[in-house]
Amino acid sequence: MTAKPEPTAPITQDVMTIPRKMPEGPKNLVGLTRAKLRDALIEVGTPEKQAKMRANQLWQWIYHWGVRDFAQMTNLAKDYRAKLAANFVVEVPEVVSKQVSEDGTRKYLVRIAGGHEVEVVYIPETDRGTLCISSQVGCTLTCSFCHTGTQKLVRNLTAAEIVGQIMMARDDLEEWPEPGVGTGENGPRLLSNIVLMGMGEPLYNFDNVRDAMKIAMDGEGIALSRRRITLSTSGVVPEIAKCAEEIGCLMAVSFHATDDETRNKLVPINKRWNIEALLDALREYPRLSNSERITFEYVMLKDVNDSDEDARRLVKLIKGIPAKINLIPFNEWPGSPYTRSSWNRIRKFADIIHNAGYASPIRTPRGEDIMAACGQLKSATERARKSRAQIEAETGAP
């Protein structure tokens, strides 16, 4: 008899995570899809004919009004509320600390199951408020310019821990509407945009990220448009089309270099899926997801990737892709092996791209005084464990 071939592991299992035992006790309803929420209610004795209606009621209480106490869910019978309280909880990550920058940026250190910690950043702007959320504890990609990359991957976050970051921030912003009030009736939303640009590579935790973003986009809950959510990837090519089909949010890519030799050093995943393979996948993304354009993130590193030649090569590479290029002044961190390009150099680089017909905004650094800027996130406990010498050794800094 011919032996059956071993099944190929999905790309999201390409990253080894430390096995963990889920905490015992009541089940957390946060992070469950509508179908899983319905199944959970049936498991505790809710009649199947009522389960969909009950799931819808709970969904609105949890995600539209932000209610955590079953006793306050007044359109449910008292005995049913007691049954829910005996079997379930509605929990979000615990805020360990909050820092507020001089520019109003808020950085939260939050604790999740197992005592692990991740960082979440809220950036207020005149016309919107953007929350930068994490998808993993640590990161496996070891991008040499990124502080988070010096913290080894511990594990993927669950869907509950991902969407829970959004709920935690709405708590802090006091943005949940009163029961019976619509989301948009209190004026412009303080938390209007989500970016998956915190700790970790979102496409290496695809299923949990997808489920969490589906919850965030659901019109009867947090109700953020898919165009208000941007997922940033370093270039996990096989998952890009899947992201378009199953999430459909906007896509950003951590590009940062215009030749494979340089990108191999800055973004080591390029050794597996090079620039050509990445760009081929990105050309299809706007069509598959109905997204307007791809955002190319490009960190400006002095004498590494900031020449006029790099700018012209970048324009040539992205030809045919609906795109904008976000130029990010490098945010330095202790032991970093790079320095920020001068403002004159960044502006000249931006002019070349702009003159070629692409939007080339220069991102204003936010939250630098509290280490909340792009590429600076790292859990405080992990940061405290390491000396400057250790960080420099890991990054190859001179």
KASUL-V907807 format. One line per field, one symbol per residue. ss: DSSP state (h for helix, s for strand, l for the rest). phi: phi as a letter, one per 30 degrees, with the letter a starting at -180 (. if undefined). burial: + if it has 16 or more other ideal C-beta (glycine too) atoms within 10 Angstrom, else -. A space follows every 50 residues. Layout:
# KASUL-V907807
ss: ???
phi: ???
burial: ???
This chain:
# KASUL-V907807
ss: llllllllllhhhhllllllllllllsslllllhhhhhhhhhhllllhhh hhhhhhhhhhhhhhlllllhhhlllllhhhhhhhhhhssllllsssssss lllllsssssslhhhlssssssssllllsssslllssllllllllllhhh llllssllhhhhhhhhhhhhhhhlllllllllhhhhllllllssssllll lhhhhhhhhhhhhhhhhllllllllhhhssssslllhhhhhhhhhhllls sssslllllhhhhhhhlhhhhlllhhhhhhhhhhhhhhhllllsssssss sllllllhhhhhhhhhhlllllsssssssllllllllllsllhhhhhhhh hhhhhlllsllssllllhhhlllllllllhhhhhhllhhhhhhhhlll
phi: .dddddddddddcdcdcdebcdddkeddddjddedddddddddcjdeedc ddddddddedddcccidccedddddcdeddddddddcbbbbbedddabcc ddcjdccccccbeiidbbcbbccdbdcabcccccbbdiacdhddccdedd cddcadddedddddddddddeddhcdddejcdecdcjeddccbbbdbddj ceddbddddedddddddddcbdhcdddcbbccbdkdedcddddddccidd cbbdciacbddddeddbedddcbdeddddddddddeddciddaccccbdc ceicbcdeddddddeddcejceabcdcceecdbeiddbbddddddddded ddddddjcdbdcddebiddchcdeicdadddddddcdeddddddcidd
burial: -----------+--+-+----------+++++++--++-+++---+---- ++-++--+++++++++++-+--+--+---++-++--++-++++-----+- +---+++++++++--++++++++-----++++++++++++++++++++++ +-++++++++++++++++++--+-++------+-----++++++++++++ ++++++-+++++++++++--++++-+-++++++++++-++-+++-+++++ ++++++++---+++++++++--+++--++-++--++-++-+--+++++++ +--+++---++--++-++--+-+++++++++++-++-+-++---++--++ -++--+-+-+-++-++++-++++++++++--++--+----++-++---
